[in-house]
Structures are given as structure tokens and as C-alpha cells.
Amino acid sequence: MIEPRPKRAGPTWAEILLSFGCSMLIATDVLTGRASILPQTAEAYYTAYKEVQAFHFWSVFLDVTVLVTTLGWILFSSKAHWFKTALLVFAIVGVVLAWSELVWAAHLRSAPVFHLSELPFRPLGNSGIVGAQLFGTYILVRLPSGKVGGWQAIFIKGGLAVCLWALQMLLWDGISRSSGAGA
């Protein structure tokens, strides 16, 4: 009798989509970096700060780390638990990093020479709220579904992701009003 092959514990669609999203965030950061080279633009003034350079470095580093971790999971699926835990930790770090830069940029008062009119999206690392949404949605998908399964879990977690987007936009509205960044 032929024994069935054990199921491979490789990455699921959630990890593949997270990696794809991180690839898109890297591409967006590269394009934003090109715009910052242009003289006398808001991006050029903004990216001249050492703090911003650090935020952007860590954003790209985090995205590359997610890609390498997913690749490692594909190659070494026997360590699936460690890779899954690492990606969850990276997602939490991604949310914190995106919101840290967003709050820092909103309260930037030392150079009234420029106005960041595209906040909360540009010229932030990981596209600001977009990166926070990507990592936050991954965290929501990884939450246990309890007794709910299949399509019900997908709809519930999709609804939670939409609520997360609305919550982040409300939070940004409060921050921008208190700091004057949205004016």
C-alpha cells in the first residue's frame, strides 16, 4: 500500500500576498526616492532629515526581510512554525514603523519651507498608511478563526480589514487636525 505524502507546510496565500505587497512597497519607495532627487521639492527637503533616511532604510530592510523569510519558508518548510512567527513579528514591526514615521512627519515643525501635501501616503516609507494596512491585514488574517471557517472567515476578516482601513483614516484625521498637517 502506498502511503500518502505528508502535507507540505509551505507558505499560504496570505504569506505570498504579503510578499507581493512588500515587493510593491519596495518599488514605490524606489520611485519616491527618485522624486526626492529633484531640487526644491517637498520630498527633497523631507528626505534630507536623518530620521527620514533611517525610517526609509528600515522600511526597505523590513520589506526585504519579509521576502527573504518567505523564500526561506518555501525552501525549508520543516521550520514552518518559526517562519510563521517571524512574519507575524515583522508585520507588527511594519505597522509600528509606518505609524511612527507618519506621526513624526505630521508633527514636523522645524522647516516651514515645504508642505507635505500627500500625507498619509507619500513621501513616507512603505507608502505610509498603505504599508500599515498591508501589515495590519496580514495580522488580521493570521488571527484564529475559532469555529468559523471557509468563506465565512474570509468575509469576516475582509470586513475587519475594511474596518482597519477606516480606523486608520480616522486616526490620521485626528493626528492631522492636532498637528496642522492636513491644512
Phi, psi and omega in degrees: 000138181273127178282138176291144178292141177294144181294133180283135183263050179282178180298148178268182179300330181295317180290323178295316178293323176298316179295318177298316178299320177295324176298318179293323178294321177298314179299319179294320178295323178294316179295321177294322177297324177293323179291333181286348178285332181298133184288150175055041172248161179300322179297320180295315178294318182295313184285355176286340179290138178297324179298319180293319178298322177293315177303315183291321177300311183292329177296311179294319178301317179296316180298316179295322178298320177297317179297315181293322179295318178295319177298317177299322179294320178296317184283326184235067186291349179290341179257033186305320182300318181293319180293320179296317179295317180298317180295324177295317177296318178297324179294319178296316177299321179298318178296313181297318180296315181297315181288329177297313179293323180298315178294320179298315181293324181291329182260015179289116183235356188281347182221090180284011181291333184227162179230125180275089186281344183261012174295144013263023184251309182238155356268039185282153174295146183057026178057031174061243184295332179297315177295319178298322179292318179301309181292321178296321178294321177299318178299317179298319181295325181282349177297144179296145183268353181067225181275351179278134181220173175063224184296327179299317179296320179297315180294319179295313181290328173296318176296321177295324178294320176296318177297323177297318177300313180297319178298317179295321179293322176295318178298317178297320179300316177297316180295316183292326178291320182288332183261345184081010183286333182275355183281000000 
